[in-house]
Amino acid sequence: MDTKNIMIVGVGGQGSLLASKLLGYLLLNEGYDVKVSEVHGMSQRGGSVVTYVRYGDNVASPVIDEGEADCIVSFELLEAARWLPYLKEDGQIVTNIQQIDPMPVVTGAMEYPENLVEKMREKGAKVDAMDCVALAEQAGTVKAVNLVLLGRLSHYFDFPDEAWQNAIKACVPEKFLKINQTAFELGKNA
């Protein structure tokens, strides 16, 4: 199997690292060679965070270059647009529609770009955009956005639901398990 590339992008503190850990666990259990690389920006100050997840028969490097991502999973709309050059021509974006103002917007130096979903589609991207925050709140906590996104991402893979559930059980602490399982199901069925 050729190497497949997934980028998980967001803003610090949104749960992208748990999402990449869970995805890596799932892929390893499905028998793939997996490389996960975390790149932290100013994550503690709300900066951009990106994680590369690469899998296949034999993965040599954990890094994804421009034009190589089969899928971008984004916790925030502007982050999806920011990383768009990394998406393959026929790649898929799964994104939360939440908008978190970056520092230039907060200080008034810039305005948050409008119509980002439409702009990404105009550039040829397949964009699956949904309100993951509302679904996470429905599950019980806004912190479950990561599992809502993974639930939605599961549509683009041919892995059994049991494999996803096993990864959730292995990676999520027991006291948060039920909320995260509910969030995954809400994202999957949205």
C-alpha positions, 0 to 999 in steps of 0.5 A, spaced: 500 500 500 502 506 498 503 511 504 497 515 506 498 522 509 493 525 514 494 532 517 491 534 524 491 542 524 488 546 530 490 551 535 493 549 541 489 546 547 483 544 542 485 536 543 489 535 536 494 531 540 489 526 543 486 525 536 493 524 532 494 519 538 488 515 537 488 515 530 495 512 530 493 507 535 487 505 530 492 505 524 497 500 528 492 496 530 490 495 523 497 492 521 500 499 518 507 502 519 505 508 522 509 515 523 506 520 527 510 527 528 507 533 532 509 540 530 507 545 536 507 552 534 506 557 540 500 552 542 500 555 549 498 561 547 493 559 542 498 558 536 497 553 530 499 546 532 499 541 526 500 533 527 502 529 521 500 522 521 503 517 515 501 510 514 502 504 509 506 498 508 513 502 509 513 509 512 520 512 511 519 519 514 514 522 519 513 529 515 508 531 510 510 536 504 506 541 500 501 537 496 501 530 499 496 530 504 490 525 503 486 528 508 486 535 513 482 534 519 482 541 522 479 544 529 478 551 526 476 554 519 482 558 518 487 553 520 484 549 514 485 554 509 492 556 512 494 548 510 490 548 504 497 548 500 498 541 503 492 537 500 493 533 494 489 535 488 483 530 490 484 530 498 479 531 503 478 536 508 474 535 514 473 541 518 470 544 524 466 551 522 469 554 529 473 561 528 478 562 533 481 569 532 489 569 531 493 575 534 493 579 528 485 579 528 485 580 536 489 586 535 485 589 530 491 589 525 487 584 520 480 581 519 478 574 520 477 572 512 470 571 510 467 565 506 473 560 507 469 554 506 467 557 499 474 559 498 477 552 499 472 549 495 473 554 489 480 552 489 478 545 488 478 542 495 473 537 497 470 540 504 466 537 509 465 542 514 460 542 520 459 545 527 463 540 531 462 545 537 455 544 538 455 536 537 461 536 542 456 540 547 451 535 546 455 530 548 457 533 554 463 537 553 466 542 548 473 539 549 470 533 545 471 536 539 476 532 537 472 526 537 466 529 533 472 530 528 474 523 528 467 520 528 466 525 521 473 522 519 471 515 520 466 516 513 473 516 509 476 510 512 474 503 511 475 501 518 470 497 522 467 501 527 469 496 533 476 498 531 475 506 532 471 504 539 478 500 541 482 506 539 477 510 543 478 505 549 485 505 549 487 512 548 481 516 552 481 516 560 476 511 563 472 517 566 471 521 560 470 515 555 462 515 555 462 522 553 468 521 548 464 515 545 458 519 544 462 525 541 464 520 536 458 517 534 455 524 534 460 526 529 459 520 525 452 520 524 452 528 523 
